[in-house]
Amino acid sequence: MVVLRLPAESLGKAKIVRPALGTGTDWAKDNAFPLKGIVRLRADERLHVKLNYYGATHLEALRICKPFLRRLECGHLEVDDKGAAIIGEFTELAELDISGTDVTDKGVQQLANLRKLEEVNLSFLDVSRAGLKAFTNMPSLTRLTMNGARLGDDSAEEISKMKKLRVLWPIHALVTDKFIERIAGLKDMEEIYIQRNDITDSGVKKLLVFKKLRRVNLSDTKVTVQGLLALKQLPHLEAVLFRINGLSAKDRQLLGTLKGVALEDGTRAKDYDADLFAPVH
């Protein structure tokens, strides 16, 4: 048993998890508890931590948890490049959310040593391709979220080097059909959420190189119903998210020919924040 002595004031909420061998997921041991005071862990247990304001501004207090931190959430809190430098020390991290913080390219570059990282959320950050380079040599990175980061098509050069990516969220990231073409080498891609970008029917055809694709969101793009029908060629497609409300009966009938594919309204509040739904065209 390991005893961690933390500040008396809570740093946030935590869950204790034990890695489940062979399944690729974690088993949650108990409900969330305030991360403060004395915390006891077994050697094979890890922590999922969601910081509060105090925790985000006292990241140094988390150093004692370094060997046990598996997931860290500090989205939309006051974390800057100095805080990112501390996070860069948590080399056991598998999941990290720094969305909507004050972290810039300088801070993101200090995360390059997180070699066990599997998922990262960079949404709404003021970062460029220079920042993305920090993640190009991470052998386990499978999920990249960069909603609203507005990185544009040039970001594809770095993303294309993340060979293990399976899930990509470039919502409202100022990308076009060229972006899809430039990441064509990511053969393990299973989900891509590319709504609110200038994607056309030509871009849909470029998606056909992702033979493992199971789920795609093309809401609020320039894609037409006719363009969506090209997705019939994807052998493992399970779900397409698109603006269904307002479609004609004929268009609905055409979309019904996507056999075995769940057609979902891509603007449902359960999937995304309502303020992301406004059309951009």
JOJOZI-V608330 format. One record per residue. N is the residue number from 1. RES is the residue in three letters. SS is DSSP state (@ for helix, = for strand, . for the rest). D_LAST is the distance of its C-alpha to the last C-alpha in Angstrom with 2 decimals. Layout:
{{N & RES & SS & D_LAST} {N & RES & SS & D_LAST}}
//
This chain:
{{1 & MET & . & 57.56} {2 & VAL & = & 55.68} {3 & VAL & = & 55.63} {4 & LEU & = & 52.77} {5 & ARG & = & 53.58} {6 & LEU & . & 50.47} {7 & PRO & . & 50.18} {8 & ALA & . & 51.23} {9 & GLU & . & 47.84} {10 & SER & . & 45.16} {11 & LEU & . & 42.67} {12 & GLY & = & 40.35} {13 & LYS & = & 40.47} {14 & ALA & = & 41.80} {15 & LYS & = & 42.55} {16 & ILE & = & 45.30} {17 & VAL & = & 44.47} {18 & ARG & = & 46.61} {19 & PRO & = & 45.22} {20 & ALA & . & 45.58} {21 & LEU & . & 47.14} {22 & GLY & . & 45.65} {23 & THR & . & 42.67} {24 & GLY & . & 40.18} {25 & THR & . & 39.58} {26 & ASP & = & 41.41} {27 & TRP & = & 43.51} {28 & ALA & = & 43.22} {29 & LYS & . & 46.75} {30 & ASP & . & 46.19} {31 & ASN & . & 43.84} {32 & ALA & . & 42.28} {33 & PHE & = & 44.80} {34 & PRO & = & 44.83} {35 & LEU & . & 45.24} {36 & LYS & . & 48.31} {37 & GLY & . & 52.06} {38 & ILE & = & 53.70} {39 & VAL & = & 51.64} {40 & ARG & = & 53.57} {41 & LEU & = & 52.16} {42 & ARG & . & 53.72} {43 & ALA & . & 53.46} {44 & ASP & . & 51.06} {45 & GLU & = & 48.69} {46 & ARG & = & 45.47} {47 & LEU & = & 43.30} {48 & HIS & = & 39.70} {49 & VAL & = & 39.00} {50 & LYS & = & 36.33} {51 & LEU & = & 37.16} {52 & ASN & . & 37.30} {53 & TYR & @ & 37.26} {54 & TYR & @ & 40.91} {55 & GLY & @ & 40.48} {56 & ALA & @ & 37.57} {57 & THR & . & 39.71} {58 & HIS & . & 42.83} {59 & LEU & @ & 41.68} {60 & GLU & @ & 45.10} {61 & ALA & @ & 46.57} {62 & LEU & @ & 44.77} {63 & ARG & @ & 46.74} {64 & ILE & @ & 49.49} {65 & CYS & @ & 47.07} {66 & LYS & @ & 46.07} {67 & PRO & @ & 47.81} {68 & PHE & @ & 46.30} {69 & LEU & = & 42.65} {70 & ARG & = & 40.43} {71 & ARG & = & 37.23} {72 & LEU & = & 36.09} {73 & GLU & = & 33.24} {74 & CYS & . & 32.65} {75 & GLY & . & 28.92} {76 & HIS & . & 27.98} {77 & LEU & . & 31.62} {78 & GLU & . & 33.41} {79 & VAL & . & 33.90} {80 & ASP & . & 33.98} {81 & ASP & @ & 35.24} {82 & LYS & @ & 38.81} {83 & GLY & @ & 37.89} {84 & ALA & @ & 36.14} {85 & ALA & @ & 39.44} {86 & ILE & @ & 41.25} {87 & ILE & @ & 38.77} {88 & GLY & . & 39.37} {89 & GLU & . & 42.98} {90 & PHE & . & 42.13} {91 & THR & . & 42.54} {92 & GLU & . & 42.82} {93 & LEU & . & 39.23} {94 & ALA & . & 37.25} {95 & GLU & = & 34.19} {96 & LEU & = & 32.66} {97 & ASP & = & 29.87} {98 & ILE & . & 29.40} {99 & SER & . & 25.77} {100 & GLY & . & 24.99} {101 & THR & . & 28.38} {102 & ASP & . & 29.55} {103 & VAL & . & 30.34} {104 & THR & = & 29.52} {105 & ASP & @ & 30.24} {106 & LYS & @ & 33.92} {107 & GLY & @ & 34.01} {108 & VAL & @ & 32.08} {109 & GLN & @ & 34.50} {110 & GLN & . & 37.33} {111 & LEU & . & 36.14} {112 & ALA & . & 37.08} {113 & ASN & . & 40.33} {114 & LEU & . & 38.74} {115 & ARG & . & 39.66} {116 & LYS & . & 39.59} {117 & LEU & . & 35.99} {118 & GLU & . & 34.16} {119 & GLU & = & 31.00} {120 & VAL & = & 29.24} {121 & ASN & = & 26.34} {122 & LEU & . & 25.00} {123 & SER & . & 21.84} {124 & PHE & . & 20.90} {125 & LEU & . & 23.72} {126 & ASP & = & 24.10} {127 & VAL & . & 25.19} {128 & SER & . & 24.96} {129 & ARG & @ & 26.29} {130 & ALA & @ & 29.72} {131 & GLY & @ & 29.33} {132 & LEU & @ & 28.15} {133 & LYS & @ & 31.36} {134 & ALA & @ & 33.31} {135 & PHE & @ & 32.19} {136 & THR & . & 32.76} {137 & ASN & . & 36.40} {138 & MET & . & 36.20} {139 & PRO & . & 37.77} {140 & SER & . & 36.64} {141 & LEU & . & 32.98} {142 & THR & . & 31.07} {143 & ARG & = & 28.06} {144 & LEU & = & 25.66} {145 & THR & = & 23.03} {146 & MET & . & 20.92} {147 & ASN & . & 17.96} {148 & GLY & . & 16.38} {149 & ALA & . & 18.97} {150 & ARG & . & 16.59} {151 & LEU & . & 19.18} {152 & GLY & . & 17.21} {153 & ASP & @ & 18.59} {154 & ASP & @ & 22.03} {155 & SER & @ & 22.60} {156 & ALA & @ & 23.12} {157 & GLU & @ & 26.52} {158 & GLU & @ & 27.86} {159 & ILE & @ & 26.24} {160 & SER & . & 27.71} {161 & LYS & . & 31.11} {162 & MET & . & 30.77} {163 & LYS & . & 32.39} {164 & LYS & . & 32.88} {165 & LEU & . & 29.27} {166 & ARG & . & 28.56} {167 & VAL & = & 25.63} {168 & LEU & = & 22.64} {169 & TRP & = & 19.88} {170 & PRO & . & 17.44} {171 & ILE & . & 14.68} {172 & HIS & . & 12.16} {173 & ALA & . & 14.67} {174 & LEU & . & 12.80} {175 & VAL & . & 14.12} {176 & THR & = & 13.54} {177 & ASP & @ & 15.73} {178 & LYS & @ & 18.53} {179 & PHE & @ & 18.80} {180 & ILE & @ & 19.62} {181 & GLU & @ & 22.09} {182 & ARG & @ & 23.79} {183 & ILE & . & 24.53} {184 & ALA & . & 25.96} {185 & GLY & . & 29.39} {186 & LEU & . & 28.73} {187 & LYS & . & 30.57} {188 & ASP & . & 30.96} {189 & MET & . & 27.28} {190 & GLU & . & 27.10} {191 & GLU & = & 23.88} {192 & ILE & = & 20.51} {193 & TYR & = & 17.70} {194 & ILE & . & 14.74} {195 & GLN & . & 11.79} {196 & ARG & . & 8.81} {197 & ASN & . & 9.38} {198 & ASP & = & 8.71} {199 & ILE & . & 11.14} {200 & THR & . & 11.93} {201 & ASP & @ & 14.93} {202 & SER & @ & 17.07} {203 & GLY & @ & 16.43} {204 & VAL & @ & 17.58} {205 & LYS & @ & 20.73} {206 & LYS & @ & 21.33} {207 & LEU & @ & 21.45} {208 & LEU & @ & 24.52} {209 & VAL & @ & 26.75} {210 & PHE & . & 26.65} {211 & LYS & . & 29.37} {212 & LYS & . & 29.83} {213 & LEU & . & 26.25} {214 & ARG & . & 26.53} {215 & ARG & = & 23.25} {216 & VAL & = & 19.60} {217 & ASN & = & 16.37} {218 & LEU & . & 13.24} {219 & SER & . & 11.25} {220 & ASP & . & 7.49} {221 & THR & . & 7.58} {222 & LYS & . & 7.69} {223 & VAL & . & 11.15} {224 & THR & . & 12.84} {225 & VAL & @ & 15.93} {226 & GLN & @ & 18.09} {227 & GLY & @ & 16.92} {228 & LEU & @ & 17.83} {229 & LEU & @ & 21.28} {230 & ALA & @ & 22.16} {231 & LEU & @ & 22.58} {232 & LYS & @ & 25.81} {233 & GLN & @ & 27.50} {234 & LEU & . & 27.31} {235 & PRO & . & 30.73} {236 & HIS & . & 30.18} {237 & LEU & . & 26.72} {238 & GLU & . & 27.05} {239 & ALA & = & 23.69} {240 & VAL & = & 20.06} {241 & LEU & = & 17.52} {242 & PHE & = & 14.56} {243 & ARG & . & 13.02} {244 & ILE & . & 16.07} {245 & ASN & . & 16.04} {246 & GLY & . & 15.37} {247 & LEU & . & 16.21} {248 & SER & . & 18.96} {249 & ALA & @ & 22.48} {250 & LYS & @ & 22.49} {251 & ASP & @ & 19.52} {252 & ARG & @ & 21.22} {253 & GLN & @ & 24.40} {254 & LEU & @ & 23.01} {255 & LEU & @ & 21.73} {256 & GLY & . & 25.22} {257 & THR & . & 26.61} {258 & LEU & . & 25.45} {259 & LYS & . & 28.98} {260 & GLY & . & 29.87} {261 & VAL & . & 26.32} {262 & ALA & = & 25.24} {263 & LEU & = & 21.85} {264 & GLU & = & 20.53} {265 & ASP & = & 17.75} {266 & GLY & . & 15.88} {267 & THR & . & 15.13} {268 & ARG & . & 18.81} {269 & ALA & . & 20.27} {270 & LYS & . & 23.09} {271 & ASP & . & 20.97} {272 & TYR & . & 18.76} {273 & ASP & . & 18.79} {274 & ALA & @ & 17.06} {275 & ASP & @ & 15.37} {276 & LEU & @ & 13.37} {277 & PHE & . & 11.73} {278 & ALA & . & 9.22} {279 & PRO & . & 5.66} {280 & VAL & . & 3.82} {281 & HIS & . & 0.00}}
//
